[in-house]
């Protein structure tokens, strides 16, 4: 299963961090931030033109491997265990980036910074509960568009007068 | 009204990026705002505030557990937008200890039954990430329904959630498993890949329970063209084949087909990995896999190179020929700039080491170590050390060469493995008699070099060197130079405990020289003046060198220095008497002889389970539970030993052992018998009771005071008298020196305890696997009956299965439950299955074989 998905920039600031491993999720938030920082320190010391895989047992427990890809100012990181294939995970990062590209057209780091919830929507379509669900970026795009449409639709109800919506929004 | 002026998430982010106040103050201001807004009754305000809060929690590590109830309120809104925000907050922040977790069940249930598939997916995602046992139990019916939903979007996600539900609430298997298996036959590739992914995880946890599904998996393996699905299937088969070897034969062919046909490197790699790890008996498959590995190795892409080496290292234990074939590629990879590649190459090279090529390979590696960065350098050193010392230096024939290699390692600039080298120097000294002269030579070279004293990583090595020189001083060419090296002024840089070892070695050298001087005196009539000069010189040098240490701050150093100086003081008088010492009555002579006797007894390695060889004397109770102390001790003073000494320490020699022996010999007349010392202990305890730890069961502090440890002296003497068991290796071209080995029964002890703990941790998975097995068997029987109703094949199969069942244990037979029996006696069946599960043989229908 996939234990974590992380995106951080080249200065180590996390842009997205989602943990699927049951044990990691129970850690307090500071510990999770520490994990992110640990991963960043390992990544920043890697030279260019080397393989994209790392053993990361010390941070995520036994049988943990990490695949990362460096795109412009961002590191995309996937942490997984022995039941995933390394090259397939590399492909998954590719799929994720392609989808984001389609979503935001020429995606850059700022897009990721300002579209925090859309990022999560996209990611949720691809990785679900630690399992890879969807590997075709056009399918993902379809689903994401549907969701944005229903969100926009639900938001437009706000034209209804305040008092009524406030009352209806209760339990 | 507040909503209009409320800052949205975008405003927050923008503000954060533009702010000049400093991150933490901005965050705390924002948090204050959020706390105000979130208490509003208007759900839009609430949800925006929650959204901002989850952003801050995710990116800036702010704690949001206080907003749990608010999140629940937001989720209950009918608007999709709010629901999304609410669920996102919940999945992010809820965990097992959240108090309001119970309240979410109903909301989840409502959303799981919703018509809108996106709401369903939100709820499913939430369940998959925060699911607890209760949630899983209550919501498994809904999950069951969704697994059969018509919308593939929903079915896909329901499959994803199944894993968590099974994990938390194993009984859900009975309900949902059938649907899961049905999904295996779907034509939708995404659902298939999700289902196969779930099975992959289940198979990793417990392969035997998924074994009955092997035929279905096989079908998909042969038919499918989807790489993701195939990769997962290969992983499943890899786990299954390790449990059921006959499966390997059947599966090898399709795997080879895929390997030859496909273009996708990921699939090729997975095939290769499966073949070399689980199907290593099938020669044709292995050959094909090795050919593919070779292709990987010559690629430029560092990823492929790394993976090729990785696969090769998996194949190495059973197929060394594959590694030897690719030797050049491996050696080339040692100088690659990618650290992963280098490490893998190093491990592969180590796997190739044999008696013949060990010196050559070590030479190559030492050259690399000198050129590499510190991390890799130390990796090289540690791997060479571990391979060479494996199984009591099995692989080394020429110990002189190996000892000088150890000395060389010490001189590598980045070396940080001082402890291991120290351990091996002393170990070889104890076990291999013939290597001792070389050891002393190498140690002398290390000791005399003042530059090494400054490097703190080398201090352990220096301590070993000094110990070796002192212990085996009879092999030293020039004791005088040795002593000079040991007392040189730069030894001030050493930590006190190593300094103490140095002084003690000086002492040993001194005793040795004095003894030979005195015995020379006795045998020859006159004393030559040169010998007299040299011994006086030696004594003076020692005195000058050690004198400043007699006022040292560290008590150990001080004590030893004073011992040496005292001895010198006594000996000096007798040396000064140049008159021939025919009478051995000279005090110095006697004492020197005595000390030399003390030092000449050989210290050998101690077996890890030496303690067990000490037979328990009568009347000694060895109880682990100190709570039973009352019953056992009663009014007696029986010594009770706690069984907490770990046997994982191997042969470690410490100077303290030597000191115990010294004390023993020096004060043999004054050692107390054990009984007396324990009564002294009791008295001491009475007087100073407050300094003692309270015993477990509020023992009345009377005669029942336990004496936990027998006096160290007795134990030490018993251990050191352990019979050594030298083994002789077969004659080689150059005869290999004798290496003292001991039968290490200790290792088996460690593994049994490990096996025990492994068993205990498996009981959680056992319940899951039991349920899966039972569900599958019911499935199988049900399916067979449905499919081949009235078919003669069924009769044949039933007969066959019954034939297979007969020779098995009757208990196992009961385990093959029929449909109706399942409901009766849940507990009974569980107990039976517990007995049978460990040795159960799951049958594969002969269709597959």
Interface residues (C-beta under 8 A of the other chain):
Chain A: X1 X14 X15 X16 X17 X20 X22 X25 X26 X28 X29 X30 X32 X33 X46 X47 X49 X50 X51 X52 X53 X54 X82 X83 X85 X86 X87 X88 X90 X91 X113 X114 X116 X117 X120 X124 X128 X129 X130 X131 X132 X133 X134 X135 X136 X139 X143 X146 X147 X150 X151 X153 X154 X155 X157 X158 X162 X165 X166 X168 X169 X170 X171
Chain B: X1 X3 X9 X10 X13 X14 X17 X41 X42 X43 X44 X51 X55 X57 X58 X59 X61 X62 X63 X73 X76 X77 X78 X79 X80 X81 X82 X84 X85 X88 X95 X96 X116 X118 X121 X124 X125 X128 X129 X153 X156 X157 X159 X160 X161 X163 X164 X167 X190 X193 X194 X197 X198 X200 X201 X204 X227 X228 X231 X232 X235 X265 X266 X269 X270 X302 X303 X305 X306 X307 X337 X338 X339 X340 X341
